[in-house]
Amino acid sequence: MKMRSYWMVASETEARIEPREVDVPEPGPTQMLVRVRAAGLNRGEFIIGGLTKAGSAKPLGIEGAGEVVKVGSQVRRFAPGARVMGRFPGAMAEYVLAEEGQTMAVPESLSWEEAGALPTTYMVAHDMLVLQGGLKAGGWLLVTGVTSGVGVASLQIAKALGARVIGTSGSQAKLDKLAPLGLDVPVCARTGFQPQVMDATGGAGVNLVVNNVGGSVFAEAVRCLAFEGRLATVGYVDNVLKAEIDLQALHAKRLVLFGVSQKMTSPAQKAEGTRLFAEQMLPLAAAGQLRPLVDRVFPFEQMQAARAHMEANAHVGKIVLAA
């Protein structure tokens, strides 16, 4: 049996999407075959050197949601017909294999499109804010590029924790769309945001920075940190991969700099992250406190149009491909 899928074929200068007809895979003992209903686009897959290596060809997609069709011999938590979501490599296809340990049940309150947009961005935000960031009620969070998928997820989780959020964007119109989500201090600037941050925090700085942008704002983000502040690096859409570090500030203010990539984590680490997210965050999603902001949904056949919409930088939140 054949299925339609999308592949990313990367050269040194171009990341090209290629539709392919491939065999429907068979699940291994700990896997499930999932009929994909929706999958979220993630910018990192389209950046050569990010999630995509030059000279490689691989199935496209890293997250999705759908119905379980078939389960492996060791799968116990899910049965055929179950609604599931997770970080599913190769999710831009009609069917995908899902590891049971990295799979979550879809809350009844979420649509397929919302479920397909949730796993990667919200699990990354949970890692940054809760597991590594230690953000507390009453604390301050700064998100550069707050209108991105990870930015919106970080905003929602921070507000659910009782924290206050400063968000930057080059577009006031995009920032305005986040007012209903509780953005406390919108800053319409791509750089030069330190004065507004320090003013909002009474000169103390923020407890945590989520850097979606990259090296061009890294030094300024460090300057925005409070004593014992933390800085999470999650993206580099500016393609600036190096930045100066103020060692005196790092030393004197007892700062922590960390990343959140899943590229080198083991299956056991991925499974543990999934378990913690399901335990700590899914109840909030079920209650409506965490709900992906879906900018636009494209039919499966319109992958190229979906990519063009993403690269036009006009969206707020997530772009989804739906079957």
C-alpha positions in Angstrom: 0.0 0.0 0.0 1.3 3.4 -1.0 0.9 6.8 0.6 1.6 10.4 -0.3 4.4 12.2 1.6 6.6 15.3 1.4 10.3 15.1 1.6 12.9 17.9 2.2 15.8 17.6 -0.2 18.6 20.0 0.7 21.7 21.2 -1.2 24.3 23.7 0.1 22.1 26.6 -1.1 18.5 25.3 -1.3 16.0 23.4 0.8 13.5 21.9 -1.7 10.2 20.2 -1.0 9.6 17.1 -3.0 6.3 15.1 -3.1 6.8 11.3 -3.1 4.8 8.1 -3.2 6.2 5.7 -0.6 5.1 2.5 1.1 3.0 2.8 4.2 5.3 1.8 7.0 4.7 -1.1 9.4 4.9 -0.3 13.2 7.6 -1.9 15.3 6.8 -3.3 18.7 6.7 0.1 20.5 5.2 2.0 17.6 1.8 2.9 16.2 0.7 3.6 12.7 -1.2 6.9 12.7 -3.5 8.3 10.0 -2.4 12.0 10.0 -5.2 14.5 10.2 -3.1 17.6 10.7 0.6 18.6 11.0 2.2 21.8 12.0 4.9 23.6 10.0 8.1 24.6 11.8 10.5 27.1 10.4 13.6 25.2 11.5 13.0 22.4 9.0 13.4 24.9 6.1 16.7 26.4 7.4 19.7 24.5 6.0 22.0 23.8 9.0 19.0 23.9 11.4 16.9 20.7 11.4 18.0 20.1 7.8 21.5 19.2 6.8 23.0 20.1 3.4 23.2 17.1 1.1 20.4 15.3 2.9 16.9 14.0 1.9 14.4 13.1 4.6 10.7 12.9 5.3 9.2 16.3 6.2 7.4 17.1 9.4 8.2 16.8 13.1 4.7 17.0 14.7 1.2 15.9 14.0 -2.1 14.6 15.2 -4.4 11.8 13.9 -6.1 8.5 14.5 -4.3 5.3 15.5 -4.7 2.6 12.8 -2.5 -0.2 14.0 -0.4 -0.8 17.1 2.8 -2.8 17.8 2.9 -5.8 20.0 4.2 -3.9 23.1 1.9 -0.9 22.9 -0.5 -0.7 25.9 -1.7 2.9 26.2 -3.5 3.3 22.9 -5.7 1.2 20.6 -6.9 1.6 17.0 -9.2 4.6 16.8 -7.6 6.6 19.5 -7.0 10.4 18.8 -3.3 11.1 19.4 -0.7 13.8 18.9 3.0 14.1 19.4 6.4 14.8 17.9 6.1 12.5 14.9 9.1 12.6 12.5 7.8 12.5 8.9 4.3 13.8 9.8 3.8 15.6 6.5 2.4 12.4 5.1 -0.9 10.5 5.0 0.5 8.0 7.6 3.3 8.3 10.2 4.9 6.0 12.7 4.5 7.2 16.3 6.5 5.9 19.3 4.2 5.2 22.2 6.4 6.9 24.7 6.3 10.2 22.7 2.6 10.1 22.0 -0.2 11.9 23.9 -4.0 11.7 23.8 -5.7 14.6 22.2 -8.0 16.5 24.6 -11.6 16.5 23.5 -11.5 20.3 23.5 -8.9 20.5 20.7 -9.7 20.3 17.0 -7.4 18.3 14.7 -5.8 21.5 13.5 -5.1 22.7 17.0 -3.7 19.3 18.0 -1.4 19.2 15.0 -0.1 22.6 15.9 0.5 21.9 19.6 3.3 19.3 20.3 6.5 20.9 19.2 6.0 24.5 20.1 4.3 23.9 23.4 6.7 21.1 24.5 9.6 23.4 23.7 8.0 26.2 25.6 7.3 23.9 28.6 11.0 22.8 28.5 12.2 26.5 28.5 9.8 28.0 31.0 9.2 25.1 33.4 11.8 22.3 33.2 14.9 24.5 32.6 13.7 28.1 33.1 12.1 27.9 36.5 9.6 30.7 35.7 7.4 31.4 38.7 4.2 33.3 39.4 4.9 37.0 39.4 8.2 36.6 37.5 9.0 38.4 34.2 9.5 36.7 30.9 10.9 38.4 27.7 10.1 36.7 24.4 11.9 38.0 21.3 9.7 37.3 18.2 6.7 36.7 20.4 4.3 36.3 17.5 6.0 33.0 16.3 4.5 29.6 17.2 7.0 29.1 20.0 6.5 32.8 21.1 2.7 32.4 21.4 3.1 29.1 23.3 5.6 30.7 25.7 3.1 33.6 26.3 0.2 31.2 27.0 2.2 29.0 29.4 3.7 32.0 31.2 0.3 33.5 31.8 -1.0 30.1 33.0 1.9 30.1 35.5 1.0 33.6 36.7 4.0 35.3 35.2 4.2 38.7 33.3 5.3 38.8 29.7 7.2 41.3 27.5 7.1 40.4 23.8 8.9 41.9 20.9 8.0 42.0 17.2 8.7 44.2 14.2 4.9 44.5 13.6 2.5 46.3 15.8 -0.4 44.7 13.9 0.9 41.3 14.9 1.4 42.4 18.6 -2.2 43.7 18.7 -3.4 40.1 17.9 -1.8 38.9 21.1 -3.6 41.4 23.4 -6.5 38.9 24.0 -3.9 36.3 25.2 -2.6 38.6 27.9 0.6 40.1 26.6 1.5 42.6 29.3 4.1 44.7 27.5 4.2 44.7 23.7 7.4 46.2 22.2 7.3 47.0 18.5 11.0 46.6 17.8 13.3 43.9 16.5 16.3 45.3 18.4 16.9 48.2 20.8 14.3 46.8 23.3 16.4 47.0 26.4 15.1 50.4 27.6 11.5 49.3 27.4 12.3 46.0 29.2 14.1 47.8 32.1 11.4 50.4 32.4 8.7 47.8 32.6 10.6 45.8 35.3 11.5 48.8 37.4 15.2 48.4 36.4 15.4 44.9 37.7 15.4 43.0 34.4 13.6 39.8 33.5 13.9 36.4 35.1 13.9 34.5 31.8 14.4 35.4 28.1 13.2 33.2 25.3 15.3 34.1 22.2 13.5 33.0 19.0 15.5 35.4 16.9 19.2 34.5 17.2 22.6 36.1 17.5 21.6 39.6 16.5 19.7 40.1 19.8 21.7 37.8 22.1 23.9 40.4 23.7 20.9 42.7 24.3 18.9 39.8 25.7 21.7 39.2 28.2 21.6 42.9 29.2 17.9 42.5 29.9 18.4 39.7 32.5 17.9 40.2 36.2 20.1 38.7 38.9 20.1 34.9 38.5 18.3 35.3 35.2 18.2 32.6 32.5 18.4 32.9 28.7 16.9 30.1 26.5 18.1 29.9 22.9 15.5 28.2 20.7 15.9 29.7 17.2 18.1 31.7 15.0 15.9 32.9 12.1 18.3 35.8 11.6 21.0 33.2 10.6 23.4 34.9 13.0 25.0 32.0 14.8 27.7 33.8 16.8 27.4 36.5 19.4 29.5 38.2 22.1 29.0 37.1 25.7 29.5 39.6 28.5 31.5 37.4 30.9 31.4 40.0 33.6 27.6 40.0 33.6 27.5 36.2 33.4 29.8 36.0 36.4 28.4 38.8 38.6 24.7 38.2 38.0 25.0 34.4 38.2 23.3 34.0 34.8 22.4 30.7 33.1 22.4 30.2 29.3 20.8 27.1 27.9 19.4 25.6 24.7 16.3 23.4 24.0 17.1 21.4 20.9 15.9 17.8 20.7 18.5 16.8 18.1 20.8 15.0 20.5 18.4 13.8 23.2 17.9 10.1 23.6 14.5 8.3 23.1 14.3 7.9 26.9 14.8 11.7 27.3 12.2 12.5 24.7 9.7 10.1 26.4 10.3 11.7 29.8 9.8 15.1 28.4 6.5 13.9 26.8 5.4 12.4 30.1 6.1 15.6 32.1 4.3 17.7 29.5 1.3 15.5 29.5 1.2 15.5 33.3 1.8 19.2 33.8 0.4 20.9 30.7 -2.3 18.8 29.0 -4.8 19.5 31.8 -4.4 23.2 31.0 -5.1 22.4 27.3 -8.1 20.4 28.2 -9.4 23.3 30.3 -8.9 25.8 27.4 -6.0 27.7 29.0 -3.6 26.5 26.4 -4.9 26.6 22.9 -2.7 26.9 19.8 -3.3 30.1 17.8 -3.7 28.7 14.3 -3.0 31.4 11.7 -4.1 29.4 8.7 -4.9 25.9 7.6 -3.8 24.6 4.2 -5.0 21.4 2.5 -2.4 18.6 2.2 -2.0 19.3 -1.5 -0.9 22.9 -0.9 2.4 22.4 1.0 4.2 24.8 -1.3 1.6 27.5 -0.6 1.9 26.9 3.1 5.7 27.2 3.0 5.4 30.5 1.0 2.9 31.8 3.6 5.4 31.0 6.4 8.4 32.6 4.6 6.4 35.7 3.9 6.5 36.3 7.7 2.9 37.5 7.8 1.5 34.9 10.1 0.9 35.0 13.9 1.0 31.6 15.6 1.1 28.4 13.7 0.5 27.3 10.1 -1.1 23.8 9.7 -1.4 21.3 6.9 -4.6 19.3 7.1 -5.6 16.1 5.5 
